[in-house]
Amino acid sequence: MRKKLFTSESVTEGHPDKLCDQISDAILDAAF
């Protein structure tokens, strides 16, 4: 659920899908 939230936020900023996937993964890694 959280990953989708971060991903949609990145998409609104205009980032490519692959990039926002990496960003959300990095955020999740940092959170855990």
MODELLER restraints for C-alpha pairs under 7 A, 6 or more apart:
rsr = mdl.restraints
at = mdl.atoms
rsr.add(forms.Gaussian(group=physical.xy_distance, feature=features.Distance(at['CA:3:A'], at['CA:24:A']), mean=5.79, stdev=0.5))
rsr.add(forms.Gaussian(group=physical.xy_distance, feature=features.Distance(at['CA:6:A'], at['CA:24:A']), mean=5.74, stdev=0.5))
rsr.add(forms.Gaussian(group=physical.xy_distance, feature=features.Distance(at['CA:7:A'], at['CA:20:A']), mean=5.56, stdev=0.5))
rsr.add(forms.Gaussian(group=physical.xy_distance, feature=features.Distance(at['CA:7:A'], at['CA:21:A']), mean=6.40, stdev=0.5))
rsr.add(forms.Gaussian(group=physical.xy_distance, feature=features.Distance(at['CA:7:A'], at['CA:24:A']), mean=6.09, stdev=0.5))
rsr.add(forms.Gaussian(group=physical.xy_distance, feature=features.Distance(at['CA:10:A'], at['CA:20:A']), mean=5.57, stdev=0.5))
rsr.add(forms.Gaussian(group=physical.xy_distance, feature=features.Distance(at['CA:11:A'], at['CA:20:A']), mean=6.94, stdev=0.5))
